Each structure stands twice: as C-alpha cells, then as structure tokens.
C-alpha cells in the first residue's frame, strides 16, 4: 500500500468513527452533562416571590395663578370668589420587598407611594392585593406599606455593615413597567453621600442595572439576603449607565421600626 492510499484509509476510518451513533452518544454528553455550570437560578427561585410590583394612583393639587388671589384682578375680570382647587391624577410604577410575611409588611421607596390614594401590589404569582400605607419618610426615601397576609413569602435580611466593595449583588425590580426583571453586578462603592438625592444619604453604589421602575426593589447578595433597597440612578439620559444607588437595609430597618411604632420618623435638631 502506497503512502496516499494509507492516508486515505486512515481518513475514512476517522470519518466512520466520528459519525458512528455509538461514538456520538458516548463522547458528546460527557463534555456537557458532567460540567458544573454556575447559575443564579436556584437562589432567585427562592428570592423573587418576595419582590413585588407596585402601581399607584394619586391626585396632586395644581398650583393656582397668584393673580386669582388679587382682589383687583378678581373684581376687574369678575372672577368668582371661591374656586375649587384643580387636581391632576397621577400614576406611578415601582417595586417593593416583602420583609414580614406574617404581618404583610412591604418595604419600598417613599417617592413610589407619594400622593397615592390607591396602591395595588402585584405578586410574582399574579395575585393583586390592595395596600395601605403604614408610614413614610421622605428624608431617607423609605416607606412601609401593608397588604393582606395571605400565603406570602418574605426575604432573608442581611447585615449591610459587612458589605464590601467588590461583593457580587443582584437587583430585582420592575423597570419601565415590564414586569419582574433581574440584573447583576458588584458593589461599586459604599457610604455615598452629598449627591443631593435625599435629605439623609448613605447609599450603596452598584453597577447592577437599575432603571425607572426599579425603585423600591431588592438588592440581594449571592445568598439571597436583602442588603439594600434600590432607590435612584445617576444618569444624564434617564437610563442606566452603571451608576445606581440603594439604601442599606440596616438604615431602612431603623426607619421601619419608627414607622411601625409612630407612622413617622422623629429626629432631634439643634436651634
């Protein structure tokens, strides 16, 4: 057998082996099924039922032109003495986190439920529940609402003081009203303040995608524990550019205790 014939015979043998059913069934699964693929799915299956979507309807009084309060203007233009203040209906979409399933307590942002006269909470399983406001603190942008405690799932709480820059985190919320959405990233910085977003600032900064509608949603670690409440983004376009902020859960829990006790937060001051 010459060299060319020998090469041809070897090549044909390799083709027969490659396309043999026994070879395909034996070799290919070993390369895929035995490989351990990293996934956040098991953790998220436990956490996502505790994150809810919040829709509100409210009314805001429109500012009246100061001329209508001027006696001369009223008399000259024959303006009625008493006018009903004009109102405008508002709608808002956001997120929330069930922190106490037995009592139906949901943590969210103050700006999500501001001026709300009706609050509807949608659970992961599709149920819609009416909620009432327990208390709200605009200075820290923390609010607590309550829903009927019927087969709810709450979330495990972490200690945000042990959080470190570089820790992996996952943001869960309702961006742009699309429905529950999960994004991941890391902790970019801690104790961010001086941003002019809230009266009291001590934010966790993260590059996990946070967009309008994520407000009030959960920021969790890889163990599925709540480390923060998503609240704001830094953006010139209104969309995510990798700079988002969350309220540390330790701060949110301090505010929650006062809201449960008094419905508001009392702060000392000098002067």
C-alpha positions as CSV (number, residue, x, y, z in Angstrom):
1,X,0.0,0.0,0.0
2,X,1.5,3.4,-1.0
3,X,1.5,6.4,1.2
4,X,-1.5,8.1,-0.4
5,X,-3.7,5.0,-0.1
6,X,-2.7,4.7,3.6
7,X,-3.6,8.3,4.3
8,X,-7.0,7.8,2.6
9,X,-7.7,4.7,4.6
10,X,-6.9,6.5,7.9
11,X,-9.1,9.4,6.9
12,X,-12.0,7.2,6.1
13,X,-11.6,5.3,9.4
14,X,-11.8,8.6,11.3
15,X,-14.9,9.6,9.4
16,X,-16.7,6.3,10.2
17,X,-15.8,6.7,13.9
18,X,-16.9,10.3,14.1
19,X,-20.3,9.7,12.6
20,X,-20.9,6.5,14.4
21,X,-24.0,6.7,16.6
22,X,-22.2,4.9,19.5
23,X,-19.3,7.4,19.3
24,X,-21.7,10.5,19.3
25,X,-23.8,9.2,22.1
26,X,-20.8,8.3,24.3
27,X,-18.5,11.3,23.7
28,X,-20.7,14.4,23.4
29,X,-22.7,14.1,26.7
30,X,-19.5,13.6,28.7
31,X,-18.4,17.0,27.6
32,X,-21.7,18.7,28.6
33,X,-23.6,16.9,31.3
34,X,-20.7,16.4,33.7
35,X,-19.7,20.1,33.6
36,X,-20.9,22.2,36.5
37,X,-22.4,25.4,35.1
38,X,-22.7,28.3,37.5
39,X,-26.2,29.8,37.8
40,X,-28.1,32.3,40.0
41,X,-31.4,30.5,39.2
42,X,-31.6,28.4,42.4
43,X,-31.1,31.4,44.6
44,X,-33.5,33.6,42.6
45,X,-36.3,30.9,42.7
46,X,-36.3,31.4,46.5
47,X,-36.0,35.2,46.4
48,X,-38.2,36.5,43.6
49,X,-41.5,35.6,45.2
50,X,-40.7,38.2,47.9
51,X,-40.3,41.1,45.4
52,X,-43.5,42.7,44.2
53,X,-44.6,45.3,41.7
54,X,-46.4,48.4,43.0
55,X,-48.8,50.6,41.0
56,X,-50.3,53.7,42.5
57,X,-53.0,56.2,41.6
58,X,-53.0,59.6,43.2
59,X,-54.1,63.2,42.9
60,X,-52.0,66.4,43.1
61,X,-53.4,69.9,43.5
62,X,-52.3,72.2,40.7
63,X,-50.8,75.5,41.7
64,X,-53.1,78.4,41.1
65,X,-52.0,81.6,39.4
66,X,-51.3,84.2,42.1
67,X,-53.5,86.7,40.1
68,X,-56.6,84.8,41.1
69,X,-55.9,85.8,44.7
70,X,-55.6,89.5,43.8
71,X,-58.8,91.4,44.8
72,X,-58.4,94.0,42.0
73,X,-57.9,91.2,39.4
74,X,-61.0,89.3,40.7
75,X,-63.2,92.4,40.6
76,X,-62.0,93.6,37.2
77,X,-62.4,90.2,35.5
78,X,-65.4,89.2,37.5
79,X,-63.6,86.1,38.9
80,X,-65.8,84.0,41.2
81,X,-64.9,84.5,44.9
82,X,-64.5,80.8,45.7
83,X,-63.0,78.3,43.3
84,X,-62.4,74.7,43.9
85,X,-58.7,73.8,43.7
86,X,-57.9,71.9,40.5
87,X,-56.4,68.5,40.8
88,X,-54.5,66.2,38.4
89,X,-54.5,62.5,38.5
90,X,-51.1,60.8,38.8
91,X,-49.9,57.2,38.2
92,X,-46.7,55.6,39.4
93,X,-45.0,52.3,38.9
94,X,-42.3,50.8,41.3
95,X,-41.3,47.8,43.3
96,X,-41.3,46.6,46.8
97,X,-39.9,43.8,49.0
98,X,-41.9,41.7,51.5
99,X,-40.0,41.8,54.7
100,X,-42.6,40.2,57.0
101,X,-44.9,37.7,55.5
102,X,-46.9,37.1,58.7
103,X,-47.9,40.7,59.0
104,X,-47.9,41.5,55.3
105,X,-45.3,44.3,55.5
106,X,-43.7,45.5,52.3
107,X,-40.7,47.9,52.2
108,X,-40.5,50.3,49.3
109,X,-39.5,53.9,48.5
110,X,-41.3,56.9,49.7
111,X,-41.4,58.5,46.3
112,X,-43.1,55.4,44.9
113,X,-46.2,55.8,47.0
114,X,-46.2,59.6,47.3
115,X,-49.6,61.3,46.9
116,X,-51.2,57.8,46.4
117,X,-54.9,57.3,47.1
118,X,-54.9,53.7,45.8
119,X,-52.0,51.3,45.9
120,X,-52.1,47.9,44.1
121,X,-49.4,45.3,44.8
122,X,-48.9,42.5,42.3
123,X,-47.2,39.4,43.5
124,X,-44.9,37.1,41.5
125,X,-47.8,34.5,41.2
126,X,-50.0,37.2,39.6
127,X,-52.2,38.0,42.6
128,X,-53.1,41.6,43.0
129,X,-53.6,43.0,46.6
130,X,-54.7,46.4,47.8
131,X,-52.3,48.0,50.2
132,X,-52.4,50.7,52.8
133,X,-49.6,53.0,53.9
134,X,-48.1,52.3,57.4
135,X,-45.7,55.2,57.2
136,X,-43.3,57.1,55.0
137,X,-40.1,59.0,55.5
138,X,-39.2,61.3,52.5
139,X,-35.9,62.3,54.1
140,X,-34.5,58.8,53.6
141,X,-37.0,57.8,50.9
142,X,-38.2,54.8,52.9
143,X,-41.8,53.8,53.1
144,X,-43.7,50.8,54.6
145,X,-47.0,49.5,53.3
146,X,-49.2,46.6,54.4
147,X,-51.1,44.0,52.4
148,X,-53.3,41.1,53.5
149,X,-51.1,38.4,54.9
150,X,-52.2,35.5,52.7
151,X,-49.6,32.9,51.6
152,X,-46.9,35.5,51.3
153,X,-43.1,34.8,51.0
154,X,-40.7,37.2,52.7
155,X,-37.0,37.6,52.2
156,X,-34.0,36.9,54.4
157,X,-32.3,40.1,55.7
158,X,-28.5,40.6,55.7
159,X,-26.2,42.9,57.7
160,X,-25.3,45.7,55.2
161,X,-22.5,46.8,57.5
162,X,-20.4,43.8,56.5
163,X,-20.9,44.6,52.8
164,X,-17.6,45.2,50.9
165,X,-16.7,46.9,47.6
166,X,-16.4,44.1,45.0
167,X,-19.1,41.9,46.5
168,X,-21.5,40.5,43.9
169,X,-25.1,41.7,44.1
170,X,-28.3,41.2,42.2
171,X,-31.0,43.8,41.6
172,X,-34.6,42.7,41.3
173,X,-37.5,45.1,40.3
174,X,-40.0,46.3,37.7
175,X,-38.1,48.5,35.3
176,X,-40.2,50.6,32.9
177,X,-43.3,48.5,34.0
178,X,-42.0,45.5,32.0
179,X,-42.5,43.1,34.9
180,X,-40.1,41.4,37.3
181,X,-36.6,41.7,36.0
182,X,-33.2,40.6,37.4
183,X,-29.8,42.2,36.8
184,X,-26.4,41.5,38.3
185,X,-23.3,43.4,39.2
186,X,-21.0,44.3,42.0
187,X,-20.9,46.8,44.9
188,X,-19.0,49.7,43.3
189,X,-18.8,51.9,46.5
190,X,-20.2,52.3,50.0
191,X,-21.4,55.3,52.1
192,X,-22.1,57.5,49.1
193,X,-23.4,60.9,50.2
194,X,-23.6,64.5,49.1
195,X,-25.5,63.6,45.9
196,X,-28.5,65.8,46.6
197,X,-30.9,62.9,46.1
198,X,-32.3,62.6,49.6
199,X,-32.1,64.5,52.9
200,X,-30.1,61.7,54.5
201,X,-27.7,59.8,52.2
202,X,-25.6,56.7,53.0
203,X,-26.0,54.8,49.7
204,X,-24.6,51.6,48.4
205,X,-23.4,52.2,44.8
206,X,-23.7,49.4,42.3
207,X,-23.3,48.8,38.6
208,X,-26.2,46.3,38.5
209,X,-28.6,47.8,36.1
210,X,-31.2,50.0,37.8
211,X,-33.8,51.8,35.8
212,X,-37.0,53.8,36.4
213,X,-39.5,51.3,38.0
214,X,-36.7,49.5,39.9
215,X,-37.2,52.0,42.8
216,X,-38.2,50.1,46.0
217,X,-36.9,46.8,44.7
218,X,-34.4,44.4,46.2
219,X,-30.6,44.4,46.1
220,X,-29.5,41.0,47.3
221,X,-26.2,39.2,47.8
222,X,-25.5,35.8,46.3
223,X,-27.0,34.0,49.3
224,X,-30.3,35.7,48.5
225,X,-30.2,38.0,51.5
226,X,-31.5,41.6,51.3
227,X,-28.7,44.1,51.5
228,X,-30.4,47.2,50.2
229,X,-33.5,48.9,48.7
230,X,-32.9,50.2,45.2
231,X,-33.8,53.9,45.1
232,X,-32.0,56.1,42.4
233,X,-29.7,56.2,39.5
234,X,-27.1,58.7,38.2
235,X,-27.8,59.4,34.6
236,X,-27.9,62.2,32.1
237,X,-30.2,60.3,29.7
238,X,-32.6,58.8,32.3
239,X,-31.4,55.3,31.6
240,X,-28.9,53.1,33.3
241,X,-25.2,53.9,32.8
242,X,-23.8,51.7,35.5
243,X,-24.3,54.0,38.5
244,X,-27.1,53.0,40.7
245,X,-27.8,53.6,44.4
246,X,-29.5,51.6,47.1
247,X,-30.5,52.3,50.7
248,X,-28.6,50.0,53.1
249,X,-31.0,47.6,54.7
250,X,-29.7,48.4,58.2
251,X,-30.7,52.0,57.7
252,X,-34.1,51.0,56.2
253,X,-34.8,48.7,59.2
254,X,-34.1,51.6,61.6
255,X,-36.7,53.7,59.8
256,X,-39.1,50.8,59.6
257,X,-39.2,50.4,63.4
258,X,-40.2,54.0,63.9
259,X,-42.8,53.9,61.1
260,X,-44.4,50.8,62.7
261,X,-44.4,52.5,66.1
262,X,-45.5,56.0,65.2
263,X,-46.2,56.1,61.5
264,X,-43.4,58.7,61.1
265,X,-39.8,59.4,62.0
266,X,-38.8,61.8,64.8
267,X,-35.4,63.4,64.6
268,X,-33.7,65.7,67.0
269,X,-32.3,69.0,66.0
270,X,-30.4,72.0,67.4
271,X,-31.8,75.5,67.2
